[in-house]
């Protein structure tokens, strides 16, 4: 089975690997639009270039060409969210996480939170509300994820963007202090928004991985079995390192759990 550490590491690698691709696509669109601006007719310039690439005749006069960049960014949002969704699914499907006995409502983040909360309380009965959200993740991080998901859905479904900017000045200051960048207003997404969303999802998945299993009830028996027969300093070092790498415990928690063995 994939340990919490392996799930988090996989997501971190996947999101990190898309950064160069994102930069290439973003830069290409910006250069393309800048070249179009200096032509007599930007829409005809772009249509001609697209035709050379096999897109046939395009009628672009009625389009807001600058909005192209926003579609690039919402595509990146969709990609980041898809990777996070896979991680959420792997977290809730760990063998030691109790399986729900009824349907779990909500988006994939809320579903995994509800499943983990029930499991950590030795229950298979799901409470379909957000009351337990703050016990497992930072609700401020959830607000950021919700904001970008709404923007992505509105852009992809072709409707007018109506999502309000839901962050007050205190929230913006907290986000900047925690992540080094802040959400942009609707319709003004940029590359920093993609970096922010990636960082937030990594933090949320880390929190979920750490709290998905009970250290004493779930983790300790597994580790004790794994290191059975090994003694001395090698055993202590191996167990503590394993707890930190595979179950994402901090140094203090790993040492405390080791002492209970």
C-alpha positions in Angstrom: 0.0 0.0 0.0 1.1 3.6 -0.4 2.0 5.2 2.9 0.9 8.8 3.6 4.5 9.9 3.0 4.5 8.2 -0.5 1.2 9.8 -1.4 2.4 13.3 -0.5 5.8 12.8 -2.2 4.1 11.7 -5.4 1.9 14.8 -5.5 4.8 17.1 -4.7 6.8 15.7 -7.6 3.9 15.8 -10.0 3.0 19.4 -9.2 6.7 20.4 -9.3 7.3 18.9 -12.7 4.5 20.9 -14.4 6.1 24.2 -13.5 8.5 24.3 -16.5 5.6 23.3 -18.8 3.4 26.0 -17.3 6.2 28.6 -17.9 6.6 27.6 -21.5 2.9 27.7 -22.3 2.4 31.0 -20.4 5.4 32.6 -22.1 4.3 31.4 -25.5 0.8 32.9 -25.2 2.2 36.2 -24.0 4.7 36.4 -26.8 2.1 35.5 -29.3 -0.3 38.2 -28.1 2.5 40.8 -27.9 3.4 40.1 -31.6 -0.2 40.4 -32.6 -0.6 43.8 -30.9 2.0 45.4 -33.2 0.3 44.1 -36.4 -2.3 46.1 -38.3 -5.0 43.6 -37.4 -4.2 41.5 -34.3 -7.2 39.1 -34.9 -6.1 38.5 -38.6 -2.5 38.0 -37.5 -3.5 35.3 -35.0 -5.9 33.7 -37.4 -3.2 33.5 -40.1 -0.8 31.9 -37.7 -3.4 29.4 -36.5 -4.2 28.5 -40.1 -0.6 27.6 -40.6 -0.9 25.2 -37.7 -4.0 23.5 -39.2 -6.8 25.2 -37.5 -8.6 26.4 -40.6 -10.3 29.7 -40.9 -10.9 31.4 -37.6 -13.1 34.5 -37.0 -11.6 36.3 -34.1 -12.9 39.9 -34.5 -15.5 39.5 -31.7 -13.2 37.8 -29.2 -11.3 39.4 -26.3 -7.9 38.2 -27.3 -6.3 39.1 -24.0 -8.7 36.6 -22.3 -6.6 33.8 -23.9 -4.2 34.1 -21.0 -7.1 33.5 -18.6 -7.9 30.2 -20.4 -4.3 29.1 -20.1 -4.4 29.7 -16.3 -7.8 28.0 -15.7 -6.4 25.0 -17.7 -3.5 24.9 -15.2 -6.0 25.1 -12.4 -7.9 22.1 -13.8 -4.6 20.2 -14.1 -3.5 21.0 -10.5 -6.9 20.1 -9.2 -6.9 16.8 -11.0 -3.6 15.8 -9.4 -4.9 16.8 -6.0 -8.1 14.8 -6.6 -6.1 11.7 -7.2 -4.1 12.3 -4.0 -7.4 12.7 -2.0 -8.7 9.5 -3.4 -5.5 7.6 -2.4 -5.6 9.0 1.1 -9.2 7.9 1.7 -8.6 4.5 0.2 -5.7 3.5 2.5 -6.5 0.1 4.0 -6.6 1.4 7.6 -9.1 4.2 6.8 -12.6 3.0 7.5 -14.9 2.7 4.4 -18.1 4.7 4.6 -21.4 2.8 4.8 -23.3 5.5 2.9 -22.7 8.1 0.1 -20.3 10.9 0.9 -21.4 14.3 -0.3 -19.4 17.2 -1.5 -16.4 17.8 -3.7 -13.4 15.5 -3.4 -11.7 17.6 -0.7 -14.7 17.6 1.5 -15.3 13.9 0.9 -11.9 12.9 2.1 -12.1 15.2 5.1 -15.5 13.6 6.0 -14.2 10.1 5.5 -11.1 10.7 7.6 -13.0 12.4 10.4 -15.3 9.4 10.7 -12.5 6.9 10.5 -10.4 8.7 13.2 -13.5 8.4 15.4 -13.9 4.7 14.7 -17.0 5.2 12.7 -18.2 4.5 9.2 -21.1 6.9 9.5 -20.4 10.1 7.5 -21.5 13.6 8.7 -22.0 15.5 5.5 -21.1 19.0 6.7 -18.0 21.1 7.2 -18.0 21.1 11.0 -14.8 18.9 11.2 -12.9 20.7 8.4 -10.8 22.7 10.8 -9.7 19.6 12.7 -7.9 18.3 9.6 -6.9 21.2 7.4 -6.6 25.0 7.5 -10.0 26.5 6.6 -8.1 29.4 5.1 -6.5 27.0 2.6 -9.8 25.5 1.8 -11.2 29.0 1.0 -8.3 29.5 -1.6 -9.0 26.1 -3.2 -12.8 26.9 -3.4 -12.1 30.3 -5.0 -10.0 28.9 -7.8 -12.3 26.0 -8.3 -15.3 28.3 -8.8 -13.3 30.5 -11.3 -12.2 27.4 -13.2 -15.8 26.1 -13.4 -17.2 29.4 -14.6 -14.6 29.8 -17.3 -14.8 26.2 -18.6 -18.6 26.2 -18.7 -18.6 29.3 -20.9 -20.6 31.5 -18.6 -19.9 35.0 -17.3 -17.5 35.0 -14.4 -19.5 36.0 -11.3 -17.4 34.7 -8.5 -16.7 37.5 -6.0 -13.2 38.1 -4.6 -13.8 36.7 -1.2 -10.6 37.7 0.6 -10.5 40.7 2.9 -7.3 42.5 3.8 -6.5 40.4 6.9 -6.9 37.2 4.9 -4.7 38.6 2.1 -2.0 39.5 4.6 -2.1 36.0 6.1 -1.9 34.3 2.7 1.0 36.5 1.7 2.8 35.7 4.9 2.2 32.0 4.6 2.8 31.5 0.9 4.6 34.6 -0.5 1.8 35.4 -3.0 -1.9 36.2 -3.0 -5.0 35.4 -5.1 -5.7 37.7 -8.0 -9.1 39.3 -8.7 -11.4 37.3 -11.0 -10.4 37.9 -14.7 -6.9 38.9 -13.7 -5.3 35.5 -13.0 -1.5 35.3 -13.6 1.3 32.8 -13.1 1.5 33.6 -9.4 -2.0 32.2 -8.9 -0.8 28.9 -10.2 2.1 28.9 -7.9 -0.2 29.7 -5.0 -2.7 27.0 -5.8 0.1 24.4 -6.1 1.5 25.4 -2.7 -1.9 25.4 -1.0 -2.8 22.0 -2.3 0.6 20.6 -1.2 0.0 21.9 2.3 -3.6 20.5 2.4 -2.5 17.1 1.1 0.3 17.1 3.7 -2.1 17.9 6.5 -4.5 15.2 5.3 -1.7 12.6 5.0 -0.4 13.4 8.5 -3.9 13.1 10.1 -5.2 10.2 8.0 -4.0 7.6 10.4 -3.9 7.4 14.2 -0.2 7.2 15.3 -0.8 4.8 18.2 -3.7 2.7 16.9 -2.7 2.5 13.2 0.9 3.3 12.7 2.6 1.9 15.8 1.5 -1.8 15.1 2.7 -1.6 11.5 6.1 -0.2 12.4 6.6 -2.6 15.3 5.9 -5.5 12.9 8.2 -4.2 10.3 11.1 -3.8 12.7 10.5 -7.0 14.7 13.8 -8.8 15.4 15.9 -5.7 14.8 17.7 -4.4 17.9 20.0 -1.7 19.1 20.7 1.7 17.6 19.9 0.4 14.1 16.4 -0.3 15.3 15.9 3.1 16.9 17.3 5.0 14.0 15.4 3.0 11.4 12.0 3.3 13.2 12.3 7.1 13.8 13.4 7.7 10.2 10.6 5.5 8.9 8.0 7.4 11.0 9.2 10.7 9.6 9.5 9.7 6.0 6.5 7.3 5.6 4.1 8.7 8.1 5.2 12.4 8.1 5.6 12.7 11.9 7.8 15.5 13.1 10.9 14.6 15.1 9.3 15.0 18.5 6.2 12.9 17.6 8.4 10.2 16.0 10.6 9.9 19.1 7.5 9.9 21.4 5.9 7.1 19.4 9.1 5.1 19.3 9.3 5.3 23.2 5.8 3.8 23.4 7.1 0.7 21.5 
